[in-house]
Structures are given as C-alpha cells and as structure tokens.
Amino acid sequence: MLDQHAWALLRRLTRWLDQFKDCFGHRAQRLSLRQYIDGLIGDSGRKSMAAMLARVTEPTSYQAFQHFITDAPWDADSVWRRLREVLPIRQGVLVFDETSFPKQGTHSVGVARQYCGALGKVANCQVAVTAALWADQQAWPLGALLYLPEAWVTDPARRQAARIPASAGLSEKWRLALTLWRRIRAARLTVTAVVADAEYGDNSVFRATLHRARVPYAVGISPTLTVFRGTPRLRVDRALPPPRNRRAGWPDQPAVSVRALSAALPARAWRRVSWRNGSNPPWEADFAAVRVTPATDWRHRRLAPEVWLLCERGLGPTGRRKHYLVALPVTTSLRRLVSLAHQRWAIEQHYQDLKSELGFDHFEGRTYPGWQHHVVLSAVAYSFLQVERRRRRPGPRLTFPAVRAIVQEVFTGLLFASRPTYLTWLQQAQAKYHLRI
C-alpha cells in the first residue's frame, strides 16, 4: 500500500497538471496528458510510447495514446506559455543553447547531416534551439524550437509529410533564439543576464537586441571576430568630394581579430582565476579582459556599444583559448566577468537530466507537431520534478536524479497496487530464481 507521503506526492502532481488543463480541448486529451507525464516520470527505460503506455496504471489504447502526441490539435505553444506563467522562479540568468538528437534514419522531421553536439562530430541528427532560466542552482526550461535545415523547408513533399506549418520557415539558430527571447519577455520573467555560445555571440543582431533591452550578457565568440580596442573615433575623409565625404566615417584605428588581440596582450595582462560550476570541483585558467568595440556597424556611420573582451587561456603549453564578449560596466571585476561567462555550464547538466531521466531525445515520431508535443510535455514533467526538489526537507537539496528516483518509486508502487498480478509474478520469480528484491 502507498503511504501518506506517496499519496501527497500524487496530489501535488495532479495540482501541477491542473494548471495546464485549459490548454487541452476535452477530457480525453487531459487524461492522455496525465498518462504521458506518468510515462515520462515512470520507470520505463526507453521513453517510446509503447514502453511508457505499458507502465501507466490505467492505460488507454495505443492508438489513442499515439494520436494525442502525433495528431491531436492541441497547441504546444499554449502549453509553453502556461509553463512560463506558473514557474515558481521568476528571475535568473537566461541560457540559450542548442541540443542534438542523433538519428539513424532520414524521415524524422529536421534530421540532416550536421554538427551533433551529443556525438561531438558531424552526424545524422536533429538540432533544437533551447532557452532555460538558471536560478538558485536549478535550470527551468522556457522554450525549444526545432532547427529546420534548408532541405526540409524548400521541399514541398517533405513539408507535407512532416506536417511542417507555413509559419516554420528557414531560420538561422540565432533567429530562433530571438523568437524565444520575445516569448520569454512577454512572460514577464526578470532576466538578470543572458549567456550563449558563439553560434549566437558572433551575430551582431543578437547582441544588439540584448543591448536595446539593457540586459547584461556574456557570449562566446569565434577567434576571427574583429574588434577595435576601446572606442574608435569615426573621422570624415575630406579628400572625398561631397556628398560622399559626409557619408564616409572611417575609424581612427584598424580592426583586429580577437585572436590577434589576445595573442598580443603582455604577460602582466593575464591573471589566474578559479571558478566553480555548482558543487563540482573548482576549475582554473588564465584570463585577461580588455574594453573593445565590435567592428560591425561603423560603415553605417555608427558604432556598436563598447563591451569587455574576455580572453581565456587554459593552463599548460597547449591550453585552449576561448573568447567572450561581456556586456557589464567598465568597473566590473575580472572575477565577475569570469563568473558570468561560465554560467553556461548549467545547460549541459540540464540536457543530461532531460535526456537520461525523462527521455527528452527518445521521441520516435516523424512529424513537426509530434516533436513539439513531446518536447513541451518533457519540459512540464521536468519542471514538476524541479518544484519537488525545492520542497523543504532536512539536509541538502536533493539532486535531480534523486528526486526522480523518489517519484519513480511511488509510480512503481502505484502500478503494482493497480495490477496485483504483477506482484504475484514477482513473488513467483523471487522464489524460483532466488532473487534478492
């Protein structure tokens, strides 16, 4: 029998899901919502629909279960909006990144040979741009958009087969991130800073959007990105006849790549700084920081805002170099620059928990709506477990795998309570094979 703590947890899950019931058209969809969340949190090792359905206490038919994900007309964007509304954390660092889903075949929507972060090489995979809020050592999913390679956007047959809507066109990853940014801003969450890798940091429009919003940021950049040291002056070339001389503003210094600038810094410019990612052991590297202006807009007689160029040099003769643009005040300490730039580590743990604990990358459907449905429901389940982690308990806060194991144990007990024959089979196997259970 389940004890009072187990029943209390099930009631909390019911209350959590009740907040989303208006996003679903009728009772059958709300029932399938509960079953799908139960399946994601439950103890099936593979989060395919067949495996999850076999482990829920009151399963519907497989056809109804599959229809809920692949064909039912409920709107994933509405569920995302509701999730952003009900999150208990309303302030934190916003992390943009992409995650990949390795695939064997060629029919899953958006699949192509492209860089696969999960494998560390170019491979057959899907790629999604995601946003998460990092606060109080916890990540909270805020949105995810599937990146569609050109072949999926321009081929009418592929679009029709995958049911890609007309609104999903060819968009670079930084554009998808800005779409998520607008949706997150509409949710009235307080973003204290934004962090992202070079996929986004190299783009001047992405950075300018954050500047206009007056939000601090720390973004990775490619070593070939060019900058001016400090803020250059734009001078008019008076040798040119009017009106050309009125339009031509030339910087009073040459632009240089961040790689060249970093390599030219004297030894005294570098300092060793240590930082810690959560409860992990501390890391250490050499850093230098210089005020620079990205060499992007001067041809239009305007300059990009001045920011910090943070240079990182790994220890040892072959230490890897990294570069970041950091939009923080000129008085900011080097340690503060390093701390913000390394907040992006949180997203890696976020992806690991989503994939290893909730089967974020296990979806086997081929359609665009089906992928959207699976991803947003994974985020709903993930957020519930994060809420559970915040419950007051004696001792340190539980890790994500630990709290999922507690919830999973309750679901397993509920399954055995609803299907007594399972317990009989288990007891027979224990007697026959001398199992230690």
C-alpha positions as CSV (number, residue, x, y, z in Angstrom):
1,M,0.0,0.0,0.0
2,L,1.1,3.5,-0.7
3,D,1.8,5.6,2.4
4,Q,0.5,9.1,3.1
5,H,3.7,10.7,1.6
6,A,3.2,8.9,-1.7
7,W,-0.4,10.0,-1.9
8,A,0.6,13.5,-1.1
9,L,3.1,13.5,-4.0
10,L,0.4,12.2,-6.4
11,R,-1.9,15.0,-5.3
12,R,0.8,17.6,-5.9
13,L,1.3,16.2,-9.4
14,T,-2.4,16.4,-10.0
15,R,-2.5,20.0,-8.9
16,W,0.5,20.8,-11.1
17,L,-1.1,19.3,-14.2
18,D,-4.5,21.0,-13.4
19,Q,-2.7,24.3,-14.3
20,F,-2.5,23.1,-17.9
21,K,-5.9,21.6,-18.4
22,D,-7.2,24.7,-20.2
23,C,-4.6,24.1,-22.9
24,F,-6.4,20.8,-23.9
25,G,-9.7,20.7,-25.7
26,H,-11.5,17.9,-23.9
27,R,-11.3,15.2,-21.2
28,A,-9.7,12.6,-23.4
29,Q,-6.7,14.9,-24.0
30,R,-6.4,15.7,-20.3
31,L,-6.4,12.0,-19.5
32,S,-3.7,11.4,-22.1
33,L,-1.7,14.3,-20.7
34,R,-1.6,12.6,-17.3
35,Q,-0.7,9.3,-18.8
36,Y,2.1,10.8,-20.9
37,I,3.6,12.7,-17.9
38,D,3.3,9.5,-15.8
39,G,5.2,7.6,-18.5
40,L,7.9,10.2,-18.8
41,I,8.5,10.1,-15.0
42,G,7.9,6.4,-14.6
43,D,10.4,3.6,-14.7
44,S,10.4,2.5,-18.4
45,G,14.0,2.7,-19.6
46,R,13.0,3.7,-23.1
47,K,10.6,6.6,-23.4
48,S,8.9,5.3,-26.5
49,M,5.1,5.5,-26.5
50,A,4.7,1.7,-26.3
51,A,7.1,1.3,-23.4
52,M,5.6,4.2,-21.4
53,L,2.0,3.0,-22.0
54,A,2.8,-0.4,-20.6
55,R,3.9,1.2,-17.3
56,V,1.0,3.5,-16.6
57,T,-1.8,2.4,-14.2
58,E,-4.8,3.0,-16.4
59,P,-3.7,2.8,-20.0
60,T,-5.8,3.8,-22.9
61,S,-5.4,2.1,-26.3
62,Y,-2.1,2.6,-28.0
63,Q,-3.9,4.3,-30.9
64,A,-5.4,6.9,-28.6
65,F,-2.0,7.5,-26.9
66,Q,-0.2,7.9,-30.2
67,H,-3.0,10.2,-31.5
68,F,-2.6,12.5,-28.5
69,I,1.1,13.2,-29.4
70,T,1.1,12.9,-33.2
71,D,-2.3,14.1,-34.4
72,A,-4.3,15.8,-31.7
73,P,-4.7,19.6,-32.4
74,W,-3.7,20.9,-29.1
75,D,-1.2,23.8,-29.3
76,A,2.3,23.2,-27.9
77,D,2.9,27.0,-27.8
78,S,0.0,27.4,-25.4
79,V,1.5,24.9,-23.1
80,W,4.8,26.7,-23.2
81,R,3.1,30.0,-22.3
82,R,1.3,28.4,-19.4
83,L,4.5,26.8,-18.2
84,R,6.3,30.1,-18.2
85,E,3.4,31.6,-16.3
86,V,3.4,29.0,-13.5
87,L,7.1,28.6,-12.9
88,P,7.8,29.4,-9.2
89,I,11.1,31.1,-10.1
90,R,10.7,34.5,-11.8
91,Q,14.2,35.8,-12.0
92,G,17.6,34.4,-13.2
93,V,20.2,34.1,-15.9
94,L,18.8,33.1,-19.3
95,V,20.8,30.4,-21.1
96,F,20.5,30.0,-24.9
97,D,22.0,26.9,-26.4
98,E,21.2,24.1,-28.9
99,T,20.9,20.3,-28.2
100,S,21.1,17.5,-30.7
101,F,19.2,14.2,-31.2
102,P,21.2,11.6,-33.1
103,K,19.0,9.6,-35.5
104,Q,19.5,6.6,-37.7
105,G,17.0,7.2,-40.5
106,T,16.2,10.2,-42.7
107,H,12.5,10.6,-42.1
108,S,12.4,12.3,-38.6
109,V,11.5,15.9,-39.1
110,G,14.5,18.2,-39.4
111,V,17.0,15.4,-39.5
112,A,20.2,16.0,-41.6
113,R,23.9,15.6,-41.5
114,Q,25.0,18.5,-39.3
115,Y,27.1,19.1,-36.3
116,C,25.9,16.9,-33.5
117,G,26.9,18.1,-30.0
118,A,25.8,14.9,-28.4
119,L,28.4,13.0,-30.5
120,G,30.9,15.8,-30.9
121,K,31.1,15.5,-34.7
122,V,29.0,15.9,-37.9
123,A,26.4,13.2,-37.9
124,N,22.8,12.4,-38.8
125,C,20.7,14.3,-36.2
126,Q,18.0,16.8,-35.3
127,V,19.0,20.1,-33.6
128,A,16.9,22.2,-31.3
129,V,17.5,25.7,-30.0
130,T,16.5,26.0,-26.3
131,A,16.2,28.5,-23.6
132,A,16.4,27.8,-19.9
133,L,16.4,30.0,-16.8
134,W,19.2,29.4,-14.3
135,A,18.5,30.4,-10.8
136,D,19.5,29.1,-7.3
137,Q,21.4,26.2,-8.8
138,Q,18.4,24.9,-10.8
139,A,17.5,25.1,-14.5
140,W,14.0,25.8,-15.7
141,P,13.0,25.1,-19.3
142,L,11.4,28.1,-21.1
143,G,11.2,27.1,-24.7
144,A,12.6,25.0,-27.5
145,L,12.4,25.3,-31.3
146,L,13.4,22.7,-33.9
147,Y,16.0,23.9,-36.4
148,L,14.9,23.1,-39.9
149,P,17.7,22.6,-42.5
150,E,17.1,24.1,-45.9
151,A,16.1,20.8,-47.5
152,W,13.2,20.5,-45.1
153,V,11.9,24.0,-45.7
154,T,12.2,24.1,-49.5
155,D,10.9,20.6,-50.4
156,P,7.1,20.7,-50.5
157,A,6.8,16.9,-50.3
158,R,8.9,16.8,-47.1
159,R,7.0,19.7,-45.6
160,Q,3.7,17.9,-46.2
161,A,4.8,14.5,-44.9
162,A,6.2,16.1,-41.7
163,R,3.3,18.5,-41.4
164,I,5.5,21.5,-41.1
165,P,3.3,24.6,-40.7
166,A,3.7,27.6,-43.0
167,S,4.9,29.7,-40.1
168,A,8.0,27.4,-39.7
169,G,10.4,28.7,-42.4
170,L,14.2,28.8,-42.9
171,S,15.6,30.5,-39.8
172,E,19.1,30.6,-38.5
173,K,19.6,29.4,-35.0
174,W,20.2,32.9,-33.7
175,R,16.8,34.0,-35.2
176,L,15.2,31.1,-33.4
177,A,16.8,32.2,-30.1
178,L,15.4,35.7,-30.7
179,T,12.0,34.3,-31.2
180,L,12.3,32.5,-27.8
181,W,13.6,35.8,-26.4
182,R,10.5,37.7,-27.4
183,R,8.2,35.0,-25.9
184,I,10.2,35.0,-22.7
185,R,10.0,38.7,-22.4
186,A,6.2,38.5,-22.8
187,A,6.1,36.2,-19.8
188,R,7.4,39.0,-17.6
189,L,10.3,37.0,-16.2
190,T,13.2,39.1,-14.9
191,V,16.3,38.2,-16.9
192,T,19.4,39.3,-15.0
193,A,21.8,38.3,-17.7
194,V,22.0,36.2,-20.9
195,V,24.7,33.7,-21.7
196,A,25.2,31.8,-25.0
197,D,27.9,30.3,-27.2
198,A,29.5,31.6,-30.4
199,E,26.5,30.4,-32.5
200,Y,24.7,33.4,-31.1
201,G,27.6,35.6,-29.8
202,D,29.0,36.1,-33.3
203,N,25.8,37.6,-34.6
204,S,25.6,41.4,-34.2
205,V,21.8,41.5,-34.4
206,F,21.5,39.1,-31.5
207,R,23.9,41.2,-29.4
208,A,22.2,44.5,-30.5
209,T,18.8,43.1,-29.3
210,L,20.2,42.5,-25.9
211,H,21.8,45.9,-25.8
212,R,18.5,47.6,-26.6
213,A,16.8,45.6,-23.8
214,R,19.7,46.8,-21.5
215,V,20.3,43.2,-20.4
216,P,23.9,42.2,-19.4
217,Y,25.3,39.3,-21.4
218,A,28.3,37.0,-21.8
219,V,28.5,35.3,-25.2
220,G,31.2,33.1,-26.7
221,I,32.7,34.4,-30.0
222,S,34.8,33.0,-32.7
223,P,38.5,34.0,-32.7
224,T,38.1,35.5,-36.1
225,L,35.6,38.1,-35.0
226,T,37.1,41.6,-35.4
227,V,37.1,44.4,-32.9
228,F,38.5,47.9,-32.2
229,R,40.4,48.4,-29.0
230,G,38.5,50.8,-26.8
231,T,36.1,53.1,-28.7
232,P,37.4,54.4,-32.0
233,R,36.5,57.8,-33.4
234,L,34.9,58.0,-36.8
235,R,36.6,60.6,-39.0
236,V,35.4,62.0,-42.2
237,D,37.7,61.6,-45.2
238,R,37.8,65.1,-46.5
239,A,39.7,64.1,-49.6
240,L,36.5,62.7,-50.9
241,P,34.2,65.1,-52.8
242,P,30.8,65.9,-51.2
243,P,28.3,64.4,-50.6
244,R,30.5,61.2,-50.3
245,N,32.6,62.7,-47.6
246,R,29.5,63.4,-45.4
247,R,28.6,59.7,-45.6
248,A,32.0,58.2,-45.1
249,G,33.0,57.7,-41.5
250,W,36.4,55.9,-41.0
251,P,37.7,54.6,-37.7
252,D,40.9,56.1,-36.5
253,Q,42.4,52.6,-35.9
254,P,42.4,49.3,-37.7
255,A,40.1,46.5,-36.6
256,V,41.9,43.3,-35.4
257,S,40.7,39.8,-34.8
258,V,40.2,38.8,-31.2
259,R,42.7,36.0,-31.7
260,A,45.4,38.6,-32.7
261,L,44.5,41.0,-29.9
262,S,44.6,38.2,-27.3
263,A,48.0,36.9,-28.5
264,A,49.5,40.4,-28.4
265,L,48.5,41.0,-24.7
266,P,51.5,41.3,-22.4
267,A,52.1,38.8,-19.6
268,R,51.1,41.3,-17.0
269,A,47.6,41.5,-18.5
270,W,46.8,37.9,-17.5
271,R,45.6,36.7,-14.1
272,R,44.8,33.2,-12.9
273,V,41.2,32.9,-11.8
274,S,39.4,29.9,-10.4
275,W,35.6,29.3,-10.6
276,R,33.2,26.6,-9.5
277,N,30.4,25.1,-11.5
278,G,27.8,24.2,-8.9
279,S,29.1,21.6,-6.4
280,N,31.7,20.4,-8.9
281,P,35.4,20.8,-8.1
282,P,36.8,24.2,-9.0
283,W,38.3,25.0,-12.4
284,E,41.2,27.3,-13.1
285,A,42.6,29.2,-16.1
286,D,44.3,32.4,-17.0
287,F,42.2,35.4,-18.0
288,A,42.6,38.8,-19.4
289,A,40.0,41.5,-20.1
290,V,40.1,44.4,-22.5
291,R,37.5,47.0,-23.4
292,V,36.7,46.7,-27.1
293,T,34.1,47.8,-29.7
294,P,32.9,45.1,-32.2
295,A,33.8,46.1,-35.7
296,T,30.3,45.7,-37.1
297,D,28.3,49.0,-37.7
298,W,30.9,51.6,-38.4
299,R,30.3,51.5,-42.2
300,H,26.8,52.9,-41.4
301,R,28.4,55.8,-39.5
302,R,27.6,54.3,-36.1
303,L,29.5,52.2,-33.6
304,A,28.4,49.2,-31.7
305,P,28.5,49.6,-27.9
306,E,31.8,49.1,-26.1
307,V,32.0,45.9,-24.2
308,W,34.5,43.7,-22.4
309,L,36.6,41.2,-24.4
310,L,37.3,38.4,-22.0
311,C,40.1,36.1,-23.1
312,E,40.6,32.7,-21.5
313,R,43.8,30.6,-21.8
314,G,43.8,27.1,-20.5
315,L,46.8,26.0,-18.3
316,G,49.8,24.3,-19.8
317,P,51.7,25.0,-23.1
318,T,48.8,23.7,-25.2
319,G,46.0,25.3,-23.2
320,R,42.9,26.0,-25.3
321,R,42.0,29.7,-25.9
322,K,38.4,31.0,-25.7
323,H,37.0,34.4,-26.2
324,Y,33.8,36.1,-24.9
325,L,32.1,39.4,-25.3
326,V,30.7,40.5,-22.0
327,A,28.3,43.5,-21.6
328,L,29.0,44.6,-18.0
329,P,30.0,48.0,-16.6
330,V,33.6,49.2,-17.1
331,T,34.1,48.9,-13.3
332,T,33.3,45.2,-13.2
333,S,36.0,42.9,-11.7
334,L,37.7,40.2,-13.7
335,R,36.3,37.6,-11.3
336,R,32.8,38.8,-12.0
337,L,33.4,38.6,-15.8
338,V,34.6,35.1,-15.5
339,S,31.7,34.0,-13.2
340,L,29.1,35.2,-15.7
341,A,30.8,33.8,-18.8
342,H,30.9,30.4,-17.2
343,Q,27.2,30.3,-16.2
344,R,26.5,28.5,-19.4
345,W,27.8,25.2,-17.9
346,A,24.4,24.8,-16.3
347,I,22.7,24.0,-19.6
348,E,24.9,20.8,-20.0
349,Q,23.5,19.4,-16.7
350,H,20.0,20.5,-17.8
351,Y,20.3,18.5,-21.1
352,Q,21.8,15.5,-19.3
353,D,18.9,15.3,-16.8
354,L,16.3,15.8,-19.5
355,K,17.8,13.1,-21.7
356,S,18.9,10.5,-19.1
357,E,16.0,10.9,-16.7
358,L,13.0,11.8,-18.9
359,G,13.8,10.6,-22.4
360,F,14.0,14.0,-24.0
361,D,15.8,12.5,-27.0
362,H,13.8,9.3,-27.2
363,F,10.9,10.6,-29.4
364,E,10.4,8.3,-32.4
365,G,7.7,10.2,-34.3
366,R,8.4,11.9,-37.6
367,T,6.1,14.9,-37.6
368,Y,6.7,18.5,-36.6
369,P,3.7,18.7,-34.3
370,G,4.6,15.4,-32.7
371,W,8.1,16.6,-31.9
372,Q,6.7,19.8,-30.4
373,H,4.2,17.9,-28.2
374,H,6.8,15.5,-26.8
375,V,9.3,18.3,-26.1
376,V,6.9,20.6,-24.2
377,L,5.5,17.7,-22.2
378,S,9.0,16.7,-21.2
379,A,9.5,20.3,-20.0
380,V,6.3,20.1,-18.0
381,A,7.5,16.9,-16.3
382,Y,11.0,18.3,-15.7
383,S,9.6,21.4,-14.1
384,F,7.4,19.4,-11.8
385,L,10.4,17.5,-10.6
386,Q,12.3,20.7,-10.1
387,V,9.4,22.0,-8.0
388,E,9.7,18.8,-5.9
389,R,13.4,19.4,-5.4
390,R,12.5,22.8,-3.8
391,R,10.3,21.3,-1.1
392,R,11.7,21.7,2.3
393,R,13.5,18.6,3.6
394,P,16.2,18.1,6.2
395,G,19.7,18.1,4.8
396,P,21.0,19.5,1.4
397,R,18.7,19.8,-1.6
398,L,18.2,16.5,-3.5
399,T,19.8,16.1,-6.9
400,F,17.5,15.8,-9.9
401,P,18.2,12.1,-10.4
402,A,17.5,11.5,-6.6
403,V,14.1,13.3,-6.7
404,R,13.1,11.5,-9.8
405,A,14.0,8.2,-8.2
406,I,11.7,9.0,-5.3
407,V,8.8,9.9,-7.6
408,Q,9.5,6.8,-9.7
409,E,9.3,4.6,-6.7
410,V,5.8,6.0,-5.9
411,F,4.7,5.4,-9.5
412,T,6.1,1.8,-9.4
413,G,4.2,1.2,-6.1
414,L,1.0,2.6,-7.7
415,L,1.5,0.3,-10.7
416,F,1.8,-2.8,-8.5
417,A,-1.2,-1.7,-6.5
418,S,-3.3,-1.4,-9.6
419,R,-2.1,-4.7,-11.1
420,P,-1.9,-7.3,-8.3
421,T,-0.9,-10.0,-10.8
422,Y,2.5,-8.2,-11.3
423,L,3.3,-8.7,-7.6
424,T,2.3,-12.4,-7.8
425,W,4.6,-12.9,-10.8
426,L,7.4,-11.1,-9.0
427,Q,7.0,-13.2,-5.9
428,Q,7.0,-16.4,-8.0
429,A,10.1,-15.3,-9.8
430,Q,11.8,-14.5,-6.5
431,A,11.0,-18.0,-5.1
432,K,12.0,-19.8,-8.3
433,Y,15.3,-17.9,-9.1
434,H,16.2,-16.9,-5.5
435,L,16.1,-13.2,-6.5
436,R,17.1,-10.6,-4.0
437,I,14.4,-8.0,-4.2
